Amino acid sequence: MKKAISLLTVFAMMTSFACFFSSCKKDEGSGKGKSLLKSTFHEETETGIETDTIVPTDTEPVDTDPTDTSRDSLQKNSSETSSYDCPVSVIGPHEIPEYEYQDIQIDETLVIDKDGLTVSVKGFALGNGTERLLQMHIKNQTGHPVTLNLKYLSVEGYSMIPMWLKSFDDGADEDFDLAFFMTLGNEIGLWNPGMFEISFEVKYDDTEATYVSGRSKIFTNVYDPNKVYDLSYAAVLFENEEVRISALDYVMYRGEPRLYLLYENLSAENEYTFRFEESLLNGIPSSLFTVVTLGPGDKAIDTLYIYDTYLEECGIDKIETISAIMMYSKPDEYFDGDLTDPFTLSVA
């Protein structure tokens, strides 16, 4: 009997954990399409994103030792402080690209061909909301039932969270959809993807044998090797020779704060997992959470959601500053990685 398992619900739950930093304030004369000076509030429509821009105000730094990144440093901060003693970052003003969806075509591309198993990508489609679909085909003549577990997926070089798997009987010869969520796309012009990169873990269900396929590139009819996404307006929160963390936008979507963060693994050799070591909302300790894992040279845009429960936890009605120290760690050093310098974004 064929099993079909989808982890899209798990994806939504994982994404819900996230929340984080940013910048914002009101720009009285901004028009449609303008984004943050320090934060932009977006409402998505069928034709585009309407924005009300925000004007920055000064935020005074906290009298805190900026070199103290120990685990007890939160207890050394007063609840009346607004940030660590570090510069306050600001996201620069920028234009939101207008919606301009095109008909995306993909010539059938083989991504797995091993031991009687062939998997190919045939097309691309829009799902509900931020859902996107890669239309695929499998032919299983391995003599074993198999499970495909999405190991890696990137769109135009930006890694997506690979939360998908599906099982197929021996002898299966069928089409199927691989669904994923592109939570940030319209804001930087990713809605017309020109290139995907994909890899699967293949498991023989009756023997438990597994292997990981190599990364395959799939090109669409709108692929442009010279296309560049200009993110120079982003606020770089932390950077060294190994990693870079930037804030791309802070928005209100249907009354809910969201922060878009760009994580980049600059290393040529090491995999890194990014997460909060400690965080502050308006200078008050908060338990913000996210986990992003990237291979060498990979980058990903993560949507962080800030729910009312975080404000209640801090006893505040409105966020003014979001501050944090993050840890980035190798797989064998998950709880003992390197700490970033403290950083702060102004958001109200």
C-alpha positions in Angstrom: 0.0 0.0 0.0 1.4 3.4 -0.9 2.1 5.8 1.9 2.0 9.5 1.2 3.4 11.8 3.9 3.5 15.6 3.6 5.2 17.9 6.1 3.7 21.1 5.0 1.8 21.4 8.3 5.1 20.8 10.1 6.6 23.6 8.0 4.0 26.0 9.0 4.5 25.1 12.7 8.3 25.5 12.4 7.9 28.9 10.7 5.5 30.0 13.5 8.3 29.7 16.0 10.4 32.4 14.5 10.5 36.0 15.6 13.2 38.6 15.7 14.7 42.0 15.1 14.3 44.9 12.8 14.1 48.6 12.1 11.3 51.1 11.5 9.7 54.6 11.7 7.3 56.8 9.7 8.0 58.6 6.5 5.2 61.1 6.0 5.7 61.6 2.3 6.2 58.0 1.1 4.0 56.5 -1.6 3.0 53.0 -2.7 6.0 50.8 -3.3 8.3 52.5 -0.8 9.7 50.4 2.0 11.3 51.0 5.3 13.3 53.8 6.7 13.1 51.7 9.8 10.1 49.6 9.1 7.3 49.2 6.5 3.8 47.9 7.1 2.6 45.8 4.1 -0.8 44.6 3.1 -0.8 42.1 0.3 -3.4 42.5 -2.4 -4.0 40.7 -5.7 -2.0 43.2 -7.6 0.8 44.0 -5.2 1.9 45.2 -1.8 0.7 48.5 -0.4 3.1 50.1 2.0 2.9 52.8 4.7 6.4 53.9 5.4 7.7 54.7 8.9 10.1 57.5 10.1 13.1 56.7 12.3 13.6 58.1 15.8 16.7 58.1 17.9 17.2 55.2 20.3 19.7 55.6 23.1 22.1 52.7 23.7 22.3 50.8 27.0 25.1 51.2 29.4 26.1 47.6 29.1 29.6 46.0 28.5 29.5 45.2 24.7 32.1 42.6 25.1 30.1 40.6 27.7 28.4 37.8 25.7 28.3 35.3 28.6 25.2 33.3 29.3 24.3 35.5 32.3 24.6 38.8 30.5 20.8 39.3 30.3 20.6 39.4 34.1 23.1 42.3 34.0 20.7 44.4 31.9 18.1 46.6 33.6 14.5 46.2 32.4 14.5 49.9 31.7 17.3 49.7 29.1 16.5 49.7 25.4 19.4 47.8 23.9 22.9 46.5 24.4 25.6 49.1 24.3 26.1 48.8 20.6 25.2 50.8 17.5 21.5 50.8 16.5 21.0 49.4 13.0 18.6 50.8 10.4 17.2 49.2 7.3 17.6 51.6 4.4 14.7 52.9 2.3 14.0 50.8 -0.8 11.4 50.1 -3.4 9.2 47.0 -3.3 9.1 45.4 -6.8 5.7 45.3 -8.3 4.0 42.0 -8.9 4.7 40.8 -12.4 4.0 37.0 -12.5 5.0 35.2 -15.7 4.2 31.8 -17.1 7.1 29.7 -15.8 8.0 26.8 -18.0 10.5 24.0 -17.3 11.8 21.5 -19.8 11.7 18.1 -18.2 14.9 17.7 -16.2 16.2 14.4 -14.6 17.3 14.8 -11.0 17.7 11.2 -10.0 18.6 8.2 -12.2 20.0 5.3 -10.1 19.3 1.6 -9.7 16.0 1.7 -11.5 14.7 4.9 -9.9 14.2 8.0 -12.0 12.8 11.3 -10.7 12.4 14.4 -12.9 11.0 17.9 -12.7 8.5 18.8 -15.3 6.9 22.2 -14.3 6.1 24.9 -11.8 2.9 26.2 -10.4 1.5 28.6 -7.8 -0.3 27.2 -4.8 -2.2 29.0 -2.1 -0.6 32.1 -0.6 3.2 31.7 -0.5 2.9 28.0 -1.5 4.8 27.0 -4.7 4.7 23.6 -6.5 7.4 21.8 -8.5 5.5 19.4 -10.8 7.4 16.1 -10.9 7.4 12.5 -12.1 8.7 9.3 -10.6 9.3 5.9 -12.0 10.3 3.3 -9.4 11.7 0.0 -10.8 14.1 -0.7 -7.9 12.2 -3.7 -6.5 11.7 -1.8 -3.3 9.2 0.7 -1.9 11.0 4.1 -1.6 10.6 7.3 0.3 11.9 10.6 -1.1 12.9 13.1 1.6 13.7 16.5 0.3 17.2 17.2 1.5 17.9 20.6 -0.2 16.0 23.1 -2.2 17.0 26.6 -3.3 15.3 29.2 -5.5 17.7 31.6 -7.3 20.4 30.6 -4.8 18.2 31.2 -1.7 17.7 28.0 0.4 14.2 27.0 1.3 13.4 24.9 4.4 13.2 21.3 3.0 10.1 20.1 4.9 8.7 17.5 2.5 8.7 13.7 2.0 6.6 11.2 0.2 6.6 7.4 -0.2 6.1 5.4 -3.4 5.4 1.7 -4.0 7.7 -0.4 -6.1 6.5 -0.1 -9.7 5.2 3.4 -9.2 5.0 5.5 -12.4 3.2 8.7 -11.6 3.2 12.5 -11.4 3.4 14.2 -8.1 3.8 17.8 -6.7 6.6 18.9 -4.4 5.2 21.8 -2.4 7.2 24.4 -0.5 6.6 27.9 0.9 8.5 30.9 -0.4 7.7 33.2 2.5 9.8 36.0 1.1 9.6 36.5 -2.6 7.5 39.5 -3.7 9.5 41.9 -1.5 12.7 41.3 -3.4 11.4 40.0 -6.8 11.7 36.3 -6.4 8.2 35.5 -7.8 9.6 34.6 -11.3 12.2 31.9 -10.4 14.9 31.3 -13.1 16.8 28.5 -11.3 16.1 25.8 -8.7 18.7 23.5 -7.1 17.4 20.3 -5.5 18.6 17.1 -3.7 16.8 14.2 -2.1 17.5 11.5 0.4 16.3 8.2 -1.0 15.3 5.5 1.5 14.4 1.9 0.6 11.6 1.3 3.0 12.0 -2.5 3.3 15.7 -2.5 3.9 16.3 0.9 5.6 19.2 1.6 3.1 19.5 5.2 2.2 21.6 7.5 0.0 21.5 11.3 -0.8 21.4 12.3 -4.5 23.7 15.0 -5.8 22.3 18.6 -6.1 20.7 19.1 -9.5 20.1 22.5 -11.2 16.8 23.1 -13.0 16.5 26.2 -15.2 13.2 27.8 -16.3 12.3 29.9 -19.3 13.0 33.2 -17.4 16.5 32.2 -16.3 18.9 35.2 -16.5 22.5 34.4 -15.4 23.1 38.2 -15.0 20.2 38.9 -12.8 21.2 40.5 -9.5 18.9 41.0 -6.4 20.1 44.4 -4.9 19.9 44.0 -1.2 22.3 46.8 -0.4 19.7 48.5 1.7 19.7 45.7 4.3 21.0 46.3 7.8 24.1 44.1 8.4 23.7 43.0 12.0 26.8 40.9 12.3 29.6 39.8 9.9 32.9 38.1 10.0 34.8 35.8 7.6 32.5 32.9 8.3 28.9 34.3 8.6 26.8 37.3 7.9 23.3 38.1 9.4 21.3 41.0 7.8 17.8 42.4 8.4 15.9 42.9 5.1 12.6 44.3 6.3 10.3 44.7 9.3 6.6 44.7 8.3 3.1 44.5 9.7 1.1 41.9 7.8 -2.5 41.6 8.8 -1.7 43.2 12.2 1.2 40.8 12.9 4.9 41.9 13.0 7.3 40.1 10.8 11.0 40.4 10.3 12.9 39.1 7.3 16.4 38.1 8.1 19.1 37.0 5.6 21.5 34.4 6.9 24.7 33.7 4.8 27.2 31.0 5.5 30.4 32.5 4.0 32.5 29.4 4.9 33.8 27.1 2.1 33.9 24.1 4.4 31.7 24.3 7.5 27.9 23.9 8.0 26.4 26.3 10.5 23.2 26.4 12.5 22.0 29.9 13.6 19.9 30.5 16.7 19.4 33.0 19.5 21.6 32.8 22.5 19.7 35.7 24.2 17.4 38.4 23.1 15.7 41.6 24.3 12.5 43.4 23.4 12.7 47.1 24.5 15.7 46.0 26.6 13.6 43.4 28.5 14.7 39.7 28.3 12.6 37.7 25.9 12.7 34.1 24.6 12.8 34.7 20.8 13.5 31.5 18.9 14.6 30.4 15.4 16.8 27.7 14.0 18.4 28.0 10.5 21.0 25.5 9.2 23.1 26.3 6.1 25.7 24.4 4.3 29.0 26.0 3.1 28.3 28.9 0.8 24.5 28.7 1.3 22.2 31.6 2.1 18.5 31.8 3.2 15.9 34.4 4.0 14.0 33.5 7.2 10.6 35.0 8.2 10.4 35.6 11.9 7.0 36.2 13.5 6.6 38.2 16.7 3.3 37.2 18.4 1.4 38.9 21.2 2.7 36.3 23.6 6.2 37.7 23.3 4.9 41.2 24.1 3.0 39.8 27.1 6.1 38.0 28.2 7.9 41.3 28.4 5.0 43.3 29.7 5.0 45.7 26.7 2.4 46.9 24.3 4.6 48.0 21.4 8.1 47.0 20.3 10.7 49.8 20.1 13.9 47.9 19.9 14.9 44.3 19.3 18.3 43.2 20.4 20.1 39.9 20.4 23.2 37.9 20.6 23.2 34.9 18.3 25.1 31.6 18.2 26.3 29.9 15.1 27.6 26.4 15.6 28.9 23.5 13.7 27.0 20.2 13.8 29.3 18.7 16.5 29.2 21.9 18.5 25.5 22.6 18.7 25.4 24.0 22.2 29.0 25.3 22.2 29.3 27.4 19.1 30.6 31.0 18.5 28.6 34.0 19.7 28.0 37.1 17.6 28.6 40.6 19.0 25.4 42.0 20.4 23.3 44.0 17.9 20.1 46.1 18.0 17.5 47.3 15.6 15.0 50.1 16.3 11.4 49.2 15.3 8.9 51.7 16.4 
